[in-house]
Amino acid sequence: MTEGDLPPLARDQKLWAFAAAALFLLAVGFLGFALNTGVMQVFAIGWIALQIFGYVGALRMAKGDFAHPLFKSQVMLHVIALALLVAVFIRAFK
């Protein structure tokens, strides 16, 4: 199957796919920070694993639709994880 055979993504699908990719890249960056400093390594590795298995599973069940509510809930789950991580850092430096 070539790229020309695939239907174009809708705006909503592109938005959720970008949000998932941005969160994944942020998690990879935090993993690098965690491995370099030795801080919260278990969380960093677990967060990456949770994203990989969560996004793949959600996309399989949603049949590749990035705008499916299951995929959206997976993205929002990782937004909450990011908020908790920020809260931990704010608490640590206060």
C-alpha positions in Angstrom: 0.0 0.0 0.0 1.5 3.3 -1.0 0.8 6.8 0.5 -1.4 7.7 -2.5 -3.8 4.8 -1.6 -4.4 6.1 1.9 -7.2 8.5 2.6 -6.1 11.9 3.9 -6.4 12.6 7.7 -9.0 15.0 8.9 -8.0 18.0 10.9 -9.2 16.5 14.2 -7.2 13.3 13.5 -4.1 15.3 12.8 -4.5 17.3 16.0 -4.8 14.2 18.2 -1.9 12.4 16.4 0.3 15.5 17.0 -0.7 15.6 20.7 0.2 12.0 21.1 3.5 12.4 19.3 4.4 15.5 21.3 3.7 13.7 24.6 5.8 10.7 23.4 8.7 12.9 22.5 8.4 14.7 25.9 8.5 11.4 27.6 11.6 10.3 25.7 13.2 13.6 26.7 12.4 13.0 30.3 13.7 9.4 30.0 17.0 10.9 28.9 17.0 13.3 31.8 16.1 10.5 34.2 18.9 8.2 33.0 21.4 11.0 33.0 20.6 12.2 36.6 19.3 9.0 38.1 16.1 10.7 39.2 12.7 8.9 38.7 14.1 6.3 36.3 11.3 3.8 37.0 8.6 6.4 36.3 10.4 7.5 33.0 10.7 3.9 31.8 7.2 3.0 32.8 5.7 6.1 31.2 7.4 5.2 27.8 6.1 1.6 28.1 2.6 2.8 29.0 2.5 5.1 26.0 3.7 2.5 23.6 1.3 -0.2 24.7 -1.5 2.3 25.2 -1.3 4.0 21.9 -0.8 0.8 19.9 -3.7 -0.9 21.7 -6.0 2.1 21.3 -5.2 2.5 17.6 -5.9 -1.2 17.0 -9.2 -1.1 18.7 -10.1 2.2 17.0 -9.1 0.7 13.6 -6.5 3.4 13.0 -8.7 6.4 13.8 -6.8 9.0 15.7 -10.0 10.9 16.6 -11.6 7.9 18.2 -12.7 8.5 21.8 -10.5 5.6 23.0 -7.4 7.2 21.5 -8.4 10.6 22.8 -8.7 9.1 26.3 -5.2 7.6 26.0 -3.8 11.0 25.1 -5.6 12.6 28.0 -4.3 9.9 30.3 -0.7 11.0 29.4 -1.6 14.7 29.8 -2.6 13.8 33.4 0.7 11.9 33.9 2.5 15.0 32.6 0.5 17.2 35.1 1.5 14.9 37.9 5.1 15.0 36.9 5.1 18.8 36.8 3.4 18.8 40.2 6.2 16.6 41.6 8.8 18.9 40.3 7.1 22.0 41.6 6.8 20.4 45.0 10.4 19.3 45.0 11.7 22.8 44.2 9.4 24.7 46.5 
